[in-house]
Amino acid sequence: MKTLLAIVSILSLLPTGAFADSLDWLTQYQHSNIHYGQLAIHPYYDLSETYDSNIYLVPRDQPNGVTVGGGNRESWITKNDLGVETDLPWHKLHDLSTGYGFESQTYTTQPATNDAYDQTAHTDYTYKGAYGLTAKAGEKFTSTTDQAFSQLTGRDRRWENTVGGSLDYDPTNGRLAGGVDASQTNDKYLDPVLSQQLNRFEDLAGFNIGYKVRPKTKVYVSYHRDLIHYSIPDPDDDKDNRSNNFAVGVIGQLAQKLEGQIEVGVTDRQYDVAITSGASRIFITPTIATAVTWKADPFTTVKLSLSRFAEESIDTSNPYYYENVAAIDIKHSFPRKFSAGLSASWEIDQYPYNQAINSSGSIGRRRDDTYQVGAWVTYDIQKWLSTGVSFNRRERDSTLTDQFDYEDNQVSWHVTLKF
């Protein structure tokens, strides 16, 4: 299962650009006690202990042998997350930010298989010129491990690198706004078998045109061209494709206490090779990219996200599947430095073509429903030190076979230092 919809930026008119929210970390580190001239340094460290009831996300084995998950395992997981972010606004027009993060995950169950060590690094440059012009360029590198039993892979190592930039025109006193953006993302798997199926690069480029109906609210139309190229050696299994993505939406201050983005669109994708003999190489699907925040009062915020996109798949009968997600997150700040939150999400993954499951003999169109609920409490000991506990439950139900079903509970404690 892929991660839920990435947080949509409400400060720019690039709703589908790769770097629309590349500097979101700045909102978390607005003040620093470590300065060298104009250079601000923000080190951080997070330690967490988690009990996970089903680390491989598989169904429990049944006595009749119909469901064989392959081993339901529980484990304690110790996670260390440390790194540093820097910000250098060396001129009123120029800003340079960099960051590096290292995360280790150690398991009490089968550590040789599950222990993981991940790294991230980024560099972002922003130029704010006259007449409302803003230029951005950046690069982000991630070395990570995919989760077990996902829609794409199991617990496998990969690295991802994204480079791109954008140019925005958003005058203070004008009504018209717009911009262009482009990016390239490379995904590489270390496993030689997976690398032949999933190694790919994606080129994305496009533009948007907007009109400010209010000083902080824009309506817009956008177009992006998306090219995905795989390194699959067999031409009969070629999954290379190209898409035209059209969207319309509104972004910014939507109401007195409501801000965010509401976007609907359509994707027209064409594959180089038909999925099966006689099948069409072209499909058209509606898309949604919506995230809004309601500030009910100074202490309570409610975030709602809705999305629908076509995602890549390694299933030989389905080069893609539809990912539909609805999520809500509620946060409330209490007196005496306490804050708490609730979250819930529902994800529906739909495969458009029949597929066969060898282990169970099931044949049909697969649909997976994944439900998730969670709660957390945090206590701010100091501005730079906090601790908290959380609970999260996930459950997946598949219409095709019980082999894809699972239940998972996680209980965590953490302590965080941010400067």
LUMTIDO-167525 format. One record per residue (C-alpha): residue in one letter; z, y, x. Coordinates in nm, 3 decimals, padded with zeros to 5 digits. Each point is the difference from the previous one (the first is absolute). Last residue first. Example, Ala and Ser with C-alpha at 12.3 -4.5 7.8 and 13.67 -1.06 7.14 Angstrom:
<"S" <00.714 -00.106 01.367>>
<"A" <00.066 -00.344 -00.137>>
# end
This chain:
<"F" <01.777 02.302 01.631>>
<"K" <-00.009 -00.310 -00.214>>
<"L" <00.251 -00.291 00.017>>
<"T" <-00.013 -00.274 -00.263>>
<"V" <00.238 -00.280 -00.100>>
<"H" <-00.124 -00.283 -00.221>>
<"W" <00.116 -00.271 -00.240>>
<"S" <-00.242 -00.228 -00.182>>
<"V" <-00.020 -00.253 -00.283>>
<"Q" <-00.337 -00.166 -00.065>>
<"N" <-00.101 -00.234 -00.281>>
<"D" <-00.328 -00.195 -00.023>>
<"E" <-00.171 -00.202 -00.271>>
<"Y" <-00.336 -00.174 00.045>>
<"D" <-00.319 -00.105 -00.175>>
<"F" <-00.328 -00.063 00.187>>
<"Q" <00.020 -00.381 -00.005>>
<"D" <00.076 00.020 -00.372>>
<"T" <-00.376 00.022 -00.059>>
<"L" <-00.264 00.224 -00.157>>
<"T" <00.197 00.234 -00.227>>
<"S" <00.224 00.114 00.285>>
<"D" <00.357 00.127 -00.031>>
<"R" <00.164 00.199 00.281>>
<"E" <00.364 00.104 00.014>>
<"R" <00.171 00.259 00.216>>
<"R" <00.363 00.113 00.009>>
<"N" <00.146 00.281 00.210>>
<"F" <00.359 00.103 00.072>>
<"S" <00.117 00.289 00.216>>
<"V" <00.294 00.118 00.210>>
<"G" <00.065 00.326 00.184>>
<"T" <00.080 00.192 00.315>>
<"S" <-00.064 00.351 00.126>>
<"L" <00.024 00.202 00.322>>
<"W" <-00.183 00.320 00.103>>
<"K" <00.118 00.229 -00.279>>
<"Q" <00.336 -00.178 00.018>>
<"I" <00.150 -00.296 -00.186>>
<"D" <-00.285 00.012 -00.251>>
<"Y" <00.065 -00.293 -00.238>>
<"T" <-00.292 -00.195 -00.145>>
<"V" <-00.022 -00.226 -00.307>>
<"W" <-00.296 -00.221 -00.092>>
<"A" <-00.162 -00.181 -00.291>>
<"G" <-00.306 -00.221 -00.037>>
<"V" <-00.248 -00.157 -00.238>>
<"Q" <-00.328 -00.177 00.073>>
<"Y" <-00.248 -00.189 -00.215>>
<"T" <-00.317 -00.161 00.134>>
<"D" <-00.266 -00.123 -00.245>>
<"D" <-00.272 -00.209 00.164>>
<"R" <-00.334 -00.068 -00.169>>
<"R" <-00.235 -00.273 00.123>>
<"R" <-00.321 -00.090 -00.173>>
<"G" <-00.043 -00.372 -00.033>>
<"I" <00.028 -00.334 00.174>>
<"S" <00.327 -00.182 00.061>>
<"G" <-00.016 -00.317 00.210>>
<"S" <00.358 00.044 00.118>>
<"S" <-00.024 -00.002 00.380>>
<"N" <-00.373 00.081 00.003>>
<"I" <00.019 00.321 -00.202>>
<"A" <-00.349 00.081 -00.131>>
<"Q" <-00.119 00.353 -00.075>>
<"N" <-00.168 00.164 -00.297>>
<"Y" <-00.115 00.360 00.042>>
<"P" <00.151 00.343 -00.086>>
<"Y" <00.338 -00.042 00.174>>
<"Q" <00.269 00.212 -00.164>>
<"D" <00.319 00.125 00.166>>
<"I" <00.250 00.155 -00.242>>
<"E" <00.292 00.190 00.154>>
<"W" <00.308 00.109 -00.195>>
<"S" <00.256 00.227 00.159>>
<"A" <00.365 00.100 -00.033>>
<"S" <00.235 00.232 00.185>>
<"L" <00.355 00.127 -00.036>>
<"G" <00.181 00.252 00.217>>
<"A" <00.329 00.122 00.135>>
<"S" <00.138 00.296 00.193>>
<"F" <00.350 00.067 00.131>>
<"K" <00.098 00.301 00.211>>
<"R" <00.320 00.090 -00.187>>
<"P" <-00.176 00.101 -00.322>>
<"F" <-00.286 -00.217 -00.127>>
<"S" <-00.371 00.016 00.080>>
<"H" <-00.232 -00.189 -00.236>>
<"K" <-00.321 -00.188 00.078>>
<"I" <-00.236 -00.181 -00.240>>
<"D" <-00.310 -00.193 00.112>>
<"I" <-00.272 -00.125 -00.231>>
<"A" <-00.297 -00.225 00.079>>
<"A" <-00.323 -00.112 -00.168>>
<"V" <-00.248 -00.193 00.212>>
<"N" <-00.344 -00.152 -00.063>>
<"E" <-00.173 -00.181 00.290>>
<"Y" <-00.346 -00.133 -00.084>>
<"Y" <-00.124 -00.277 00.230>>
<"Y" <-00.264 -00.015 00.272>>
<"P" <-00.213 -00.248 00.194>>
<"N" <00.071 -00.252 -00.277>>
<"S" <-00.141 -00.354 00.021>>
<"T" <00.069 -00.042 00.373>>
<"D" <00.351 00.141 -00.041>>
<"I" <00.065 00.232 00.295>>
<"S" <00.060 00.304 -00.223>>
<"E" <-00.056 00.378 00.031>>
<"E" <00.141 00.233 -00.266>>
<"A" <-00.167 00.167 -00.300>>
<"F" <00.216 00.284 -00.128>>
<"R" <00.227 00.091 -00.291>>
<"S" <00.301 00.228 00.032>>
<"L" <00.291 00.146 -00.195>>
<"S" <00.305 00.165 00.154>>
<"L" <00.301 00.163 -00.167>>
<"K" <00.275 00.185 00.186>>
<"V" <00.320 00.119 -00.170>>
<"T" <00.227 00.255 00.167>>
<"T" <00.362 00.086 -00.078>>
<"F" <00.248 00.239 00.166>>
<"P" <-00.156 00.344 -00.050>>
<"D" <-00.112 -00.103 -00.352>>
<"A" <-00.275 -00.214 -00.155>>
<"K" <-00.223 00.041 00.303>>
<"W" <-00.295 -00.209 -00.118>>
<"T" <-00.221 -00.134 00.277>>
<"V" <-00.357 -00.119 -00.059>>
<"A" <-00.220 -00.259 00.172>>
<"T" <-00.345 -00.101 -00.124>>
<"A" <-00.292 -00.175 00.166>>
<"I" <-00.202 -00.189 -00.262>>
<"T" <-00.332 -00.181 00.039>>
<"P" <-00.266 -00.126 -00.241>>
<"T" <-00.225 -00.286 00.118>>
<"I" <-00.370 -00.046 00.075>>
<"F" <-00.140 -00.314 00.162>>
<"I" <-00.313 -00.063 00.201>>
<"R" <-00.115 -00.316 00.186>>
<"S" <-00.055 -00.177 -00.332>>
<"A" <00.047 -00.374 -00.021>>
<"G" <-00.295 -00.242 00.006>>
<"S" <00.132 -00.204 00.288>>
<"T" <00.359 00.096 00.070>>
<"I" <00.162 00.311 00.147>>
<"A" <-00.337 00.169 00.052>>
<"V" <-00.065 00.122 00.355>>
<"D" <-00.017 00.361 00.124>>
<"Y" <00.259 00.109 -00.254>>
<"Q" <-00.029 00.312 -00.219>>
<"R" <00.295 00.199 -00.137>>
<"D" <-00.001 00.272 -00.270>>
<"T" <00.356 00.130 -00.036>>
<"V" <00.110 00.214 -00.295>>
<"G" <00.257 00.272 -00.039>>
<"V" <00.329 00.114 -00.141>>
<"E" <00.249 00.235 00.165>>
<"I" <00.336 00.152 -00.097>>
<"Q" <00.186 00.161 00.288>>
<"G" <00.348 00.137 00.053>>
<"E" <00.238 00.249 -00.154>>
<"L" <00.213 00.012 -00.313>>
<"K" <00.294 00.231 -00.068>>
<"Q" <-00.188 00.300 -00.141>>
<"A" <-00.322 -00.192 -00.050>>
<"L" <-00.286 -00.145 00.210>>
<"Q" <00.086 00.180 00.324>>
<"G" <-00.244 -00.150 00.251>>
<"I" <-00.299 -00.228 -00.060>>
<"V" <-00.250 -00.057 -00.280>>
<"G" <-00.264 -00.267 -00.010>>
<"V" <-00.356 -00.118 00.021>>
<"A" <-00.129 -00.291 00.208>>
<"F" <-00.320 -00.160 00.132>>
<"N" <-00.002 -00.277 00.262>>
<"N" <-00.332 -00.135 00.127>>
<"S" <00.049 -00.328 00.179>>
<"R" <-00.154 -00.202 00.282>>
<"N" <00.046 -00.368 00.075>>
<"D" <00.019 -00.256 00.277>>
<"K" <00.136 -00.331 -00.132>>
<"D" <-00.246 -00.228 00.183>>
<"D" <00.086 -00.363 -00.068>>
<"D" <-00.365 -00.116 00.014>>
<"P" <-00.050 00.206 00.318>>
<"D" <00.260 -00.216 00.182>>
<"P" <00.154 00.198 00.291>>
<"I" <00.252 00.199 -00.209>>
<"S" <00.069 00.325 00.192>>
<"Y" <00.044 00.201 -00.320>>
<"H" <-00.146 00.343 -00.081>>
<"I" <00.139 00.225 -00.274>>
<"L" <-00.181 00.326 -00.087>>
<"D" <00.154 00.253 -00.242>>
<"R" <-00.176 00.316 -00.124>>
<"H" <00.232 00.246 -00.168>>
<"Y" <-00.055 00.244 -00.288>>
<"S" <00.246 00.244 -00.152>>
<"V" <00.051 00.215 -00.308>>
<"Y" <00.286 00.242 -00.032>>
<"V" <00.259 00.173 -00.218>>
<"K" <00.249 00.207 00.188>>
<"T" <00.356 00.119 -00.065>>
<"K" <00.223 00.217 00.219>>
<"P" <-00.150 00.344 -00.069>>
<"R" <-00.119 -00.113 -00.345>>
<"V" <-00.338 -00.130 -00.122>>
<"K" <-00.097 -00.036 00.363>>
<"Y" <-00.349 -00.152 00.015>>
<"G" <-00.085 -00.289 00.227>>
<"I" <-00.285 -00.157 00.194>>
<"N" <00.049 -00.318 00.201>>
<"F" <-00.183 -00.165 00.289>>
<"G" <-00.069 -00.335 00.155>>
<"A" <00.032 -00.244 00.286>>
<"L" <00.146 -00.349 00.045>>
<"D" <-00.096 -00.250 00.270>>
<"E" <00.177 -00.336 -00.010>>
<"F" <00.023 -00.247 00.287>>
<"R" <00.048 -00.373 -00.025>>
<"N" <00.180 -00.305 00.131>>
<"L" <00.089 -00.205 -00.308>>
<"Q" <-00.183 -00.334 00.000>>
<"Q" <-00.089 -00.049 00.368>>
<"S" <00.335 00.149 00.104>>
<"L" <00.178 -00.236 -00.236>>
<"V" <-00.121 -00.301 00.198>>
<"P" <00.069 00.154 00.342>>
<"D" <00.353 00.115 -00.094>>
<"L" <00.053 00.341 00.161>>
<"Y" <-00.131 00.196 -00.299>>
<"K" <-00.186 00.331 00.040>>
<"D" <-00.035 00.278 -00.260>>
<"N" <-00.192 00.318 00.086>>
<"T" <00.014 00.315 -00.213>>
<"Q" <-00.250 00.289 00.022>>
<"S" <00.052 00.338 -00.159>>
<"A" <-00.182 00.294 -00.158>>
<"D" <00.094 00.310 -00.200>>
<"V" <-00.165 00.296 -00.172>>
<"G" <00.156 00.282 -00.195>>
<"G" <00.014 00.212 -00.309>>
<"A" <00.148 00.300 -00.174>>
<"L" <-00.122 00.259 -00.251>>
<"R" <00.243 00.235 -00.172>>
<"G" <00.074 00.250 00.272>>
<"N" <00.313 00.195 00.086>>
<"T" <00.165 -00.239 00.242>>
<"P" <-00.323 -00.159 00.120>>
<"D" <-00.022 -00.381 00.011>>
<"Y" <-00.280 -00.126 00.228>>
<"D" <00.082 -00.335 00.157>>
<"L" <-00.137 -00.184 00.306>>
<"S" <00.098 -00.360 00.064>>
<"G" <00.054 -00.250 00.278>>
<"G" <-00.010 -00.362 00.100>>
<"V" <00.129 -00.286 00.213>>
<"T" <00.161 -00.316 -00.131>>
<"N" <00.109 -00.298 00.210>>
<"E" <00.133 -00.329 -00.132>>
<"W" <00.154 -00.291 00.184>>
<"R" <00.059 -00.353 -00.119>>
<"R" <00.256 -00.277 00.021>>
<"D" <00.025 -00.259 -00.275>>
<"R" <00.270 -00.106 -00.245>>
<"G" <-00.235 -00.117 -00.273>>
<"T" <-00.332 00.153 -00.093>>
<"L" <-00.196 00.200 -00.257>>
<"Q" <00.173 -00.007 -00.339>>
<"S" <00.332 -00.038 00.179>>
<"F" <00.176 -00.328 00.063>>
<"A" <00.217 00.122 00.288>>
<"Q" <00.001 00.365 00.100>>
<"D" <-00.252 00.138 00.246>>
<"T" <00.128 00.069 00.350>>
<"T" <-00.052 00.337 00.171>>
<"S" <-00.164 00.204 00.273>>
<"T" <-00.085 00.340 -00.147>>
<"F" <-00.201 00.285 00.151>>
<"K" <-00.048 00.340 -00.163>>
<"E" <-00.247 00.271 00.101>>
<"G" <-00.034 00.362 -00.100>>
<"A" <-00.207 00.301 -00.090>>
<"K" <00.069 00.280 -00.246>>
<"A" <-00.175 00.328 -00.075>>
<"T" <00.124 00.262 -00.246>>
<"L" <-00.204 00.297 -00.121>>
<"G" <00.159 00.237 -00.251>>
<"Y" <-00.200 00.307 00.105>>
<"A" <00.151 00.002 00.350>>
<"G" <00.110 -00.301 00.199>>
<"K" <00.253 -00.277 -00.031>>
<"Y" <-00.057 -00.265 00.268>>
<"T" <00.177 -00.334 -00.022>>
<"Y" <00.019 -00.277 00.263>>
<"D" <00.136 -00.348 -00.058>>
<"T" <00.095 -00.274 00.248>>
<"H" <00.133 -00.338 -00.109>>
<"A" <00.176 -00.310 00.128>>
<"T" <00.126 -00.315 -00.168>>
<"Q" <00.158 -00.316 00.140>>
<"D" <00.109 -00.337 -00.138>>
<"Y" <00.212 -00.282 00.139>>
<"A" <00.029 -00.308 -00.220>>
<"D" <00.227 -00.303 -00.022>>
<"N" <-00.133 -00.242 -00.263>>
<"T" <-00.147 -00.303 00.170>>
<"A" <00.227 -00.033 00.304>>
<"P" <00.289 00.125 -00.212>>
<"Q" <-00.009 -00.304 -00.232>>
<"T" <00.287 00.125 -00.219>>
<"T" <00.251 00.247 00.149>>
<"Y" <-00.274 00.263 00.008>>
<"T" <-00.059 00.294 00.235>>
<"Q" <-00.206 00.305 -00.095>>
<"S" <-00.074 00.261 00.265>>
<"E" <-00.146 00.343 -00.067>>
<"F" <-00.137 00.255 00.246>>
<"G" <-00.118 00.347 -00.097>>
<"Y" <-00.197 00.271 00.180>>
<"G" <-00.088 00.348 -00.118>>
<"T" <-00.212 00.303 00.070>>
<"S" <-00.043 00.339 -00.163>>
<"L" <-00.216 00.294 00.109>>
<"D" <-00.013 00.329 -00.189>>
<"H" <-00.236 00.294 00.051>>
<"L" <-00.059 00.327 -00.186>>
<"K" <00.345 00.157 00.037>>
<"H" <-00.002 -00.120 00.360>>
<"W" <00.183 -00.269 00.195>>
<"P" <00.102 -00.180 -00.319>>
<"L" <00.112 -00.312 00.194>>
<"D" <00.152 -00.277 -00.211>>
<"T" <00.139 -00.325 00.134>>
<"E" <00.096 -00.330 -00.163>>
<"V" <00.209 -00.269 00.170>>
<"G" <00.064 -00.367 -00.050>>
<"L" <00.237 -00.269 -00.108>>
<"D" <-00.002 -00.275 -00.262>>
<"N" <00.227 -00.300 00.056>>
<"K" <-00.012 -00.269 -00.267>>
<"T" <00.231 -00.298 -00.030>>
<"I" <-00.113 -00.258 -00.252>>
<"W" <00.226 -00.263 -00.154>>
<"S" <-00.202 -00.290 -00.133>>
<"E" <-00.104 -00.208 -00.297>>
<"R" <-00.277 -00.262 00.002>>
<"N" <-00.210 -00.157 -00.276>>
<"G" <-00.210 -00.267 00.171>>
<"G" <-00.362 -00.091 -00.053>>
<"G" <-00.018 00.126 -00.354>>
<"V" <-00.081 -00.336 -00.152>>
<"T" <-00.036 00.030 -00.377>>
<"V" <-00.135 -00.305 -00.180>>
<"G" <00.219 -00.236 00.205>>
<"N" <00.200 -00.115 -00.300>>
<"P" <00.324 00.100 00.172>>
<"Q" <-00.112 00.367 00.027>>
<"D" <-00.018 00.190 00.330>>
<"R" <00.107 00.365 -00.025>>
<"P" <-00.284 00.249 -00.011>>
<"V" <-00.095 00.194 00.315>>
<"L" <00.082 00.350 00.127>>
<"Y" <00.050 -00.109 00.363>>
<"I" <00.333 00.185 00.041>>
<"N" <00.147 -00.125 -00.327>>
<"S" <00.368 00.093 -00.053>>
<"D" <00.000 00.299 00.237>>
<"Y" <00.336 00.131 00.126>>
<"T" <-00.049 00.328 00.181>>
<"E" <00.184 00.180 00.282>>
<"S" <-00.132 00.343 00.090>>
<"L" <00.013 00.228 00.304>>
<"D" <-00.191 00.329 -00.003>>
<"Y" <-00.056 00.233 00.294>>
<"Y" <-00.154 00.347 00.023>>
<"P" <-00.108 00.252 00.262>>
<"H" <-00.131 00.338 -00.114>>
<"I" <-00.120 00.229 00.279>>
<"A" <-00.105 00.360 -00.068>>
<"L" <-00.222 00.172 00.259>>
<"Q" <00.003 00.378 -00.036>>
<"G" <00.215 00.046 00.312>>
<"Y" <00.152 -00.339 00.067>>
<"H" <00.187 -00.077 -00.321>>
<"I" <00.238 -00.271 -00.119>>
<"N" <00.214 00.093 -00.303>>
<"S" <-00.293 -00.047 -00.237>>
<"H" <-00.069 00.120 -00.350>>
<"Q" <-00.291 -00.087 -00.230>>
<"Y" <00.009 -00.368 00.086>>
<"Q" <-00.068 -00.186 -00.325>>
<"T" <-00.269 00.239 -00.123>>
<"L" <-00.165 -00.029 00.340>>
<"W" <-00.050 -00.375 -00.057>>
<"D" <-00.272 00.086 -00.251>>
<"L" <-00.234 00.109 00.279>>
<"S" <-00.276 -00.258 -00.056>>
<"D" <00.006 00.058 -00.376>>
<"A" <-00.361 00.099 -00.066>>
<"F" <-00.110 -00.175 00.318>>
<"A" <-00.213 -00.284 -00.136>>
<"G" <-00.160 00.215 -00.268>>
<"T" <00.002 -00.121 -00.362>>
<"P" <00.193 00.284 -00.162>>
<"L" <-00.113 00.265 00.246>>
<"L" <00.097 00.319 -00.178>>
<"S" <00.318 00.060 00.196>>
<"L" <00.371 00.045 -00.064>>
<"I" <00.056 -00.267 -00.262>>
<"S" <-00.037 -00.293 00.240>>
<"V" <-00.017 -00.344 -00.159>>
<"I" <00.256 -00.256 00.115>>
<"A" <-00.175 -00.330 00.075>>
<"L" <-00.041 -00.230 -00.298>>
<"L" <00.218 -00.309 00.024>>
<"T" <-00.026 -00.227 00.306>>
<"K" <-00.235 -00.280 -00.017>>
<"M" <00.094 -00.329 -00.140>>
# end
